[in-house]
């Protein structure tokens, strides 16, 4: 067994043991952690399977040529706007955004465009925007968008060009 696997197994075992002991010994903070973990895991398992099915369909149905045309070399600023709109509709946060980014990469999207997608997926999701506007006001949300979206695009272009200049390649299998 690799050292990383041993560490992962140990941490998972300690966490699980703590949660179980908390329910046995009635430790309130541990019981709350257990309930929150179960709630989070349940929501995660409700969102991820349909999202991964849609990602798989996207991978099969969308032609590489289409992605290269709109998000590849020569696509310009419009590519960043397209992926920002796509990111706004992403459900499941970055758990879903990373697999989508991997598919876009394999289909020929430029690295800066993918970085914009990931940044936008963390910032401009529609449910988060509605929640934010209802609590902090529409003016705040608009100002945040006007500041964050250009900064995401600029930083994505800078970092993406650096990676492209150094011939970055994504690994197919991480383990």
C-alpha positions in Angstrom: 0.0 0.0 0.0 1.4 3.4 -0.9 2.2 6.0 1.8 -0.6 8.3 0.5 -3.2 5.5 0.7 -2.1 4.7 4.3 -2.5 8.4 5.3 -5.9 8.7 3.6 -7.1 5.4 5.3 -5.8 6.5 8.7 -7.5 10.0 8.5 -10.8 8.5 7.3 -10.7 5.8 10.1 -9.9 8.4 12.8 -12.7 10.7 11.6 -15.2 7.9 11.4 -14.2 6.6 14.9 -14.5 10.1 16.3 -18.0 10.5 14.9 -19.1 7.0 16.2 -17.7 7.7 19.6 -19.4 11.1 19.7 -22.8 9.4 19.2 -22.0 6.8 21.8 -20.6 9.3 24.4 -23.1 12.0 23.4 -20.5 14.6 22.4 -22.5 17.4 20.9 -19.9 18.8 18.5 -19.0 15.4 17.1 -22.7 14.5 16.6 -23.2 17.8 14.8 -20.2 17.0 12.6 -21.6 13.6 11.8 -25.0 15.0 10.9 -23.5 17.6 8.7 -21.3 15.0 7.0 -24.3 12.8 6.3 -26.3 15.7 5.0 -23.5 16.8 2.7 -22.8 13.3 1.4 -26.6 12.8 0.7 -26.7 16.0 -1.3 -23.5 15.2 -3.1 -24.8 11.8 -4.1 -28.1 13.4 -5.4 -26.3 15.9 -7.6 -23.2 14.0 -8.9 -24.8 11.1 -10.7 -27.0 13.2 -13.0 -24.2 15.7 -13.5 -21.8 13.0 -14.5 -24.4 11.5 -16.9 -24.7 15.0 -18.5 -20.9 15.3 -18.7 -20.7 11.9 -20.4 -23.4 12.9 -22.9 -21.5 16.2 -23.5 -18.3 14.2 -24.2 -20.1 12.0 -26.7 -22.5 14.3 -28.4 -20.5 17.6 -28.7 -18.0 17.4 -31.6 -14.4 18.3 -31.0 -14.5 20.7 -34.0 -17.3 22.7 -32.3 -15.3 23.1 -29.1 -12.1 24.0 -31.0 -14.0 26.6 -33.1 -15.7 28.3 -30.1 -13.2 27.7 -27.3 -9.9 26.8 -29.1 -7.1 28.7 -30.7 -8.3 31.9 -32.3 -11.6 32.0 -30.4 -10.7 35.3 -28.6 -12.7 37.0 -25.9 -16.0 35.4 -26.9 -14.6 32.0 -25.6 -14.3 33.5 -22.2 -17.8 34.9 -22.3 -19.2 31.5 -23.5 -17.5 29.6 -20.7 -18.6 32.2 -18.1 -22.2 31.6 -19.2 -21.6 27.8 -19.1 -20.2 28.2 -15.6 -23.2 30.1 -14.4 -25.4 27.1 -15.1 -23.0 24.6 -13.5 -24.8 22.7 -10.7 -22.7 21.1 -8.0 -19.9 23.6 -7.8 -16.3 22.6 -8.4 -17.1 18.9 -8.0 -18.8 19.1 -11.4 -16.7 21.9 -12.8 -13.4 20.0 -12.8 -14.7 17.1 -14.8 -16.3 19.5 -17.3 -13.0 21.3 -17.5 -11.2 18.0 -18.3 -13.7 17.3 -21.1 -13.3 20.8 -22.5 -9.5 20.3 -22.4 -9.7 16.9 -24.2 -12.0 18.5 -26.8 -9.5 21.2 -27.7 -10.4 24.2 -25.5 -7.5 26.5 -24.8 -6.0 26.4 -21.3 -6.9 30.1 -20.5 -10.5 29.5 -21.4 -10.6 26.4 -19.2 -9.1 28.5 -16.3 -11.8 31.1 -16.9 -14.5 28.4 -16.7 -13.1 27.1 -13.4 -12.9 30.6 -11.9 -16.3 31.6 -13.2 -17.8 28.3 -11.8 -16.6 29.3 -8.4 -18.0 32.9 -8.7 -21.0 33.2 -11.0 -23.3 30.3 -10.4 -26.9 31.3 -10.8 -28.2 29.9 -7.5 -25.4 31.6 -5.6 -26.1 34.9 -7.5 -29.8 34.8 -6.5 -29.0 34.1 -2.9 -26.4 36.8 -2.8 -28.6 39.4 -4.5 -31.5 38.7 -2.1 -29.3 39.2 1.0 -26.7 41.7 -0.1 -28.6 43.5 -2.8 -28.6 43.6 -6.5 -26.2 46.6 -6.6 -23.5 44.6 -4.6 -23.9 41.6 -6.9 -23.5 43.7 -10.1 -20.5 45.4 -8.7 -18.9 42.1 -7.7 -19.6 40.7 -11.2 -18.1 43.8 -12.9 -14.9 43.4 -10.8 -14.5 39.6 -10.6 -15.3 38.5 -14.2 -12.7 40.7 -15.8 -10.1 39.8 -13.1 -10.9 36.1 -13.7 -10.4 36.5 -17.5 -7.2 38.5 -17.2 -5.6 36.2 -14.6 -6.7 33.1 -16.7 -5.1 34.6 -19.8 -1.8 35.4 -18.0 -1.6 32.0 -16.3 -2.9 30.1 -19.3 -0.4 31.6 -21.6 2.4 30.8 -19.2 1.3 27.1 -19.1 0.9 27.0 -22.9 4.4 28.6 -23.3 5.8 25.8 -21.1 3.9 23.1 -23.1 1.6 22.0 -20.3 -0.1 18.7 -20.8 -2.8 17.2 -18.6 -2.1 13.7 -17.4 -4.7 11.1 -18.4 -4.4 9.1 -15.2 -3.4 10.6 -11.9 -2.7 7.2 -10.2 
